[in-house]
Amino acid sequence: MGRTATAVLLTLLLLGTPSAAAQEEDHWSDNEVDPDTWTDGPVQEGSPMDNSTPGNPLVLFRVSYTPDLGASEIEGEIVIELFPQWVPITAGNFIGLAETSFWDGIFFHRVIDDFVAQSGDPSCTTIGIYPTSSPSCGEGGSGETIPLEHHDNMSHVDGAIGMARGLDPDSAESQFYIADGPQHGLDPENRQDEGYATFGVVRDGMSHIYAIAAVPTSNDPLGGTLRVPPGPDRPVDEVHIISISMLGVVAGSVEEDENSSGIMAQAEAAAIWMIDPIMWVWALAMLAGVGISVWKDGVPRLGQAESEAALDALLEPSSTDEEENPVE
């Protein structure tokens, strides 16, 4: 009788305990960003990438740089929309690294005006005084490669972000570049080496990309032909990445997204009942057993000693238990 009562108590406690998922903090995907707030985008050319898609992930770059020698340092923010519906592997790789603050504190190690601004190597950090850095700066990455991924809707439009790689098309890791102007020469249909993969585009803060791409570099720091180490294409003053983090998702209007919102609400309601299914099956089975026991033996009284022993048994662990660069 006492065991049956204890089972009733434990089952009710489990059913009434909030799940771990319900206790989690807000995720970046809960933050919806209105596209109407973006005022500093790239030049559009009629590409499918011109249009934002509600629900697409947004990345926030916080950068600092000196646009000209002797000028004051500028801090800026750049918002980039990713397209996981078209290139899920590449977008997912970038999101995963951003969520771990992988790139925070590094610098853009390769900048070519009217081409690309490239970064993403974790070894490209200033040691002492810039430009002193690791000798391997520009050659490193995350250590995990991803396959080259293309989609007909993706191309090197102005402001596109793409993955840098070596000679092997499937060698991209964490290095990326942002296009300063359209760079369709990097698209696969215009190359014989399978091209480069784009996976997002700048939505706001494009003026910072233009300025970064135009900073003085080791190739041409004074407007002449002088070259200085460590080059090539290294900015003379550091173009610093303060942080790269997930900002949120593209918000959709009620009219545009009414149907998908209803679907999401249904999915969220269903998810509540799908959390920890093993626990629910166990609890329902216990309740069924309790009901049979009560029907046979009558309603039991709960003994304190038996309850404590059962709880102790439940809590006690069981004993059976070449450099990565886009080619110009």
Buried (B, 14 or more C-beta within 10 A) or exposed (E): BBBBBBBBEBBBEBEEEEEEEEEEEEEBEEEEBEBEEBEBBBEEEEBBBEEBBBBBBBBBBBBBBBBEEEEEEEEBBBBBBBBBEBBBBBBBBBBEBBEEEBBBEBBBBBBBBEBBBBBBBBBBBBEEEBBEBBEEBBBBBBEEBBEBBBBEBBBBBBBBBBBBBBEEBEBBBBBBBBBBBBBBBBBBEEEEEEBBBBBBBBBBBBBBBBBBBBBBBBBBBEEEEEEBEEBEBBBBBBBBBBBBBBBBBBBBEEEEBEEEEEEEEEEEEEEEEEEBEEEBEEBEEBBEBBEEBBEEEEEBEEBEEBBEBBBEEEEEEEEEEEBBBBEE
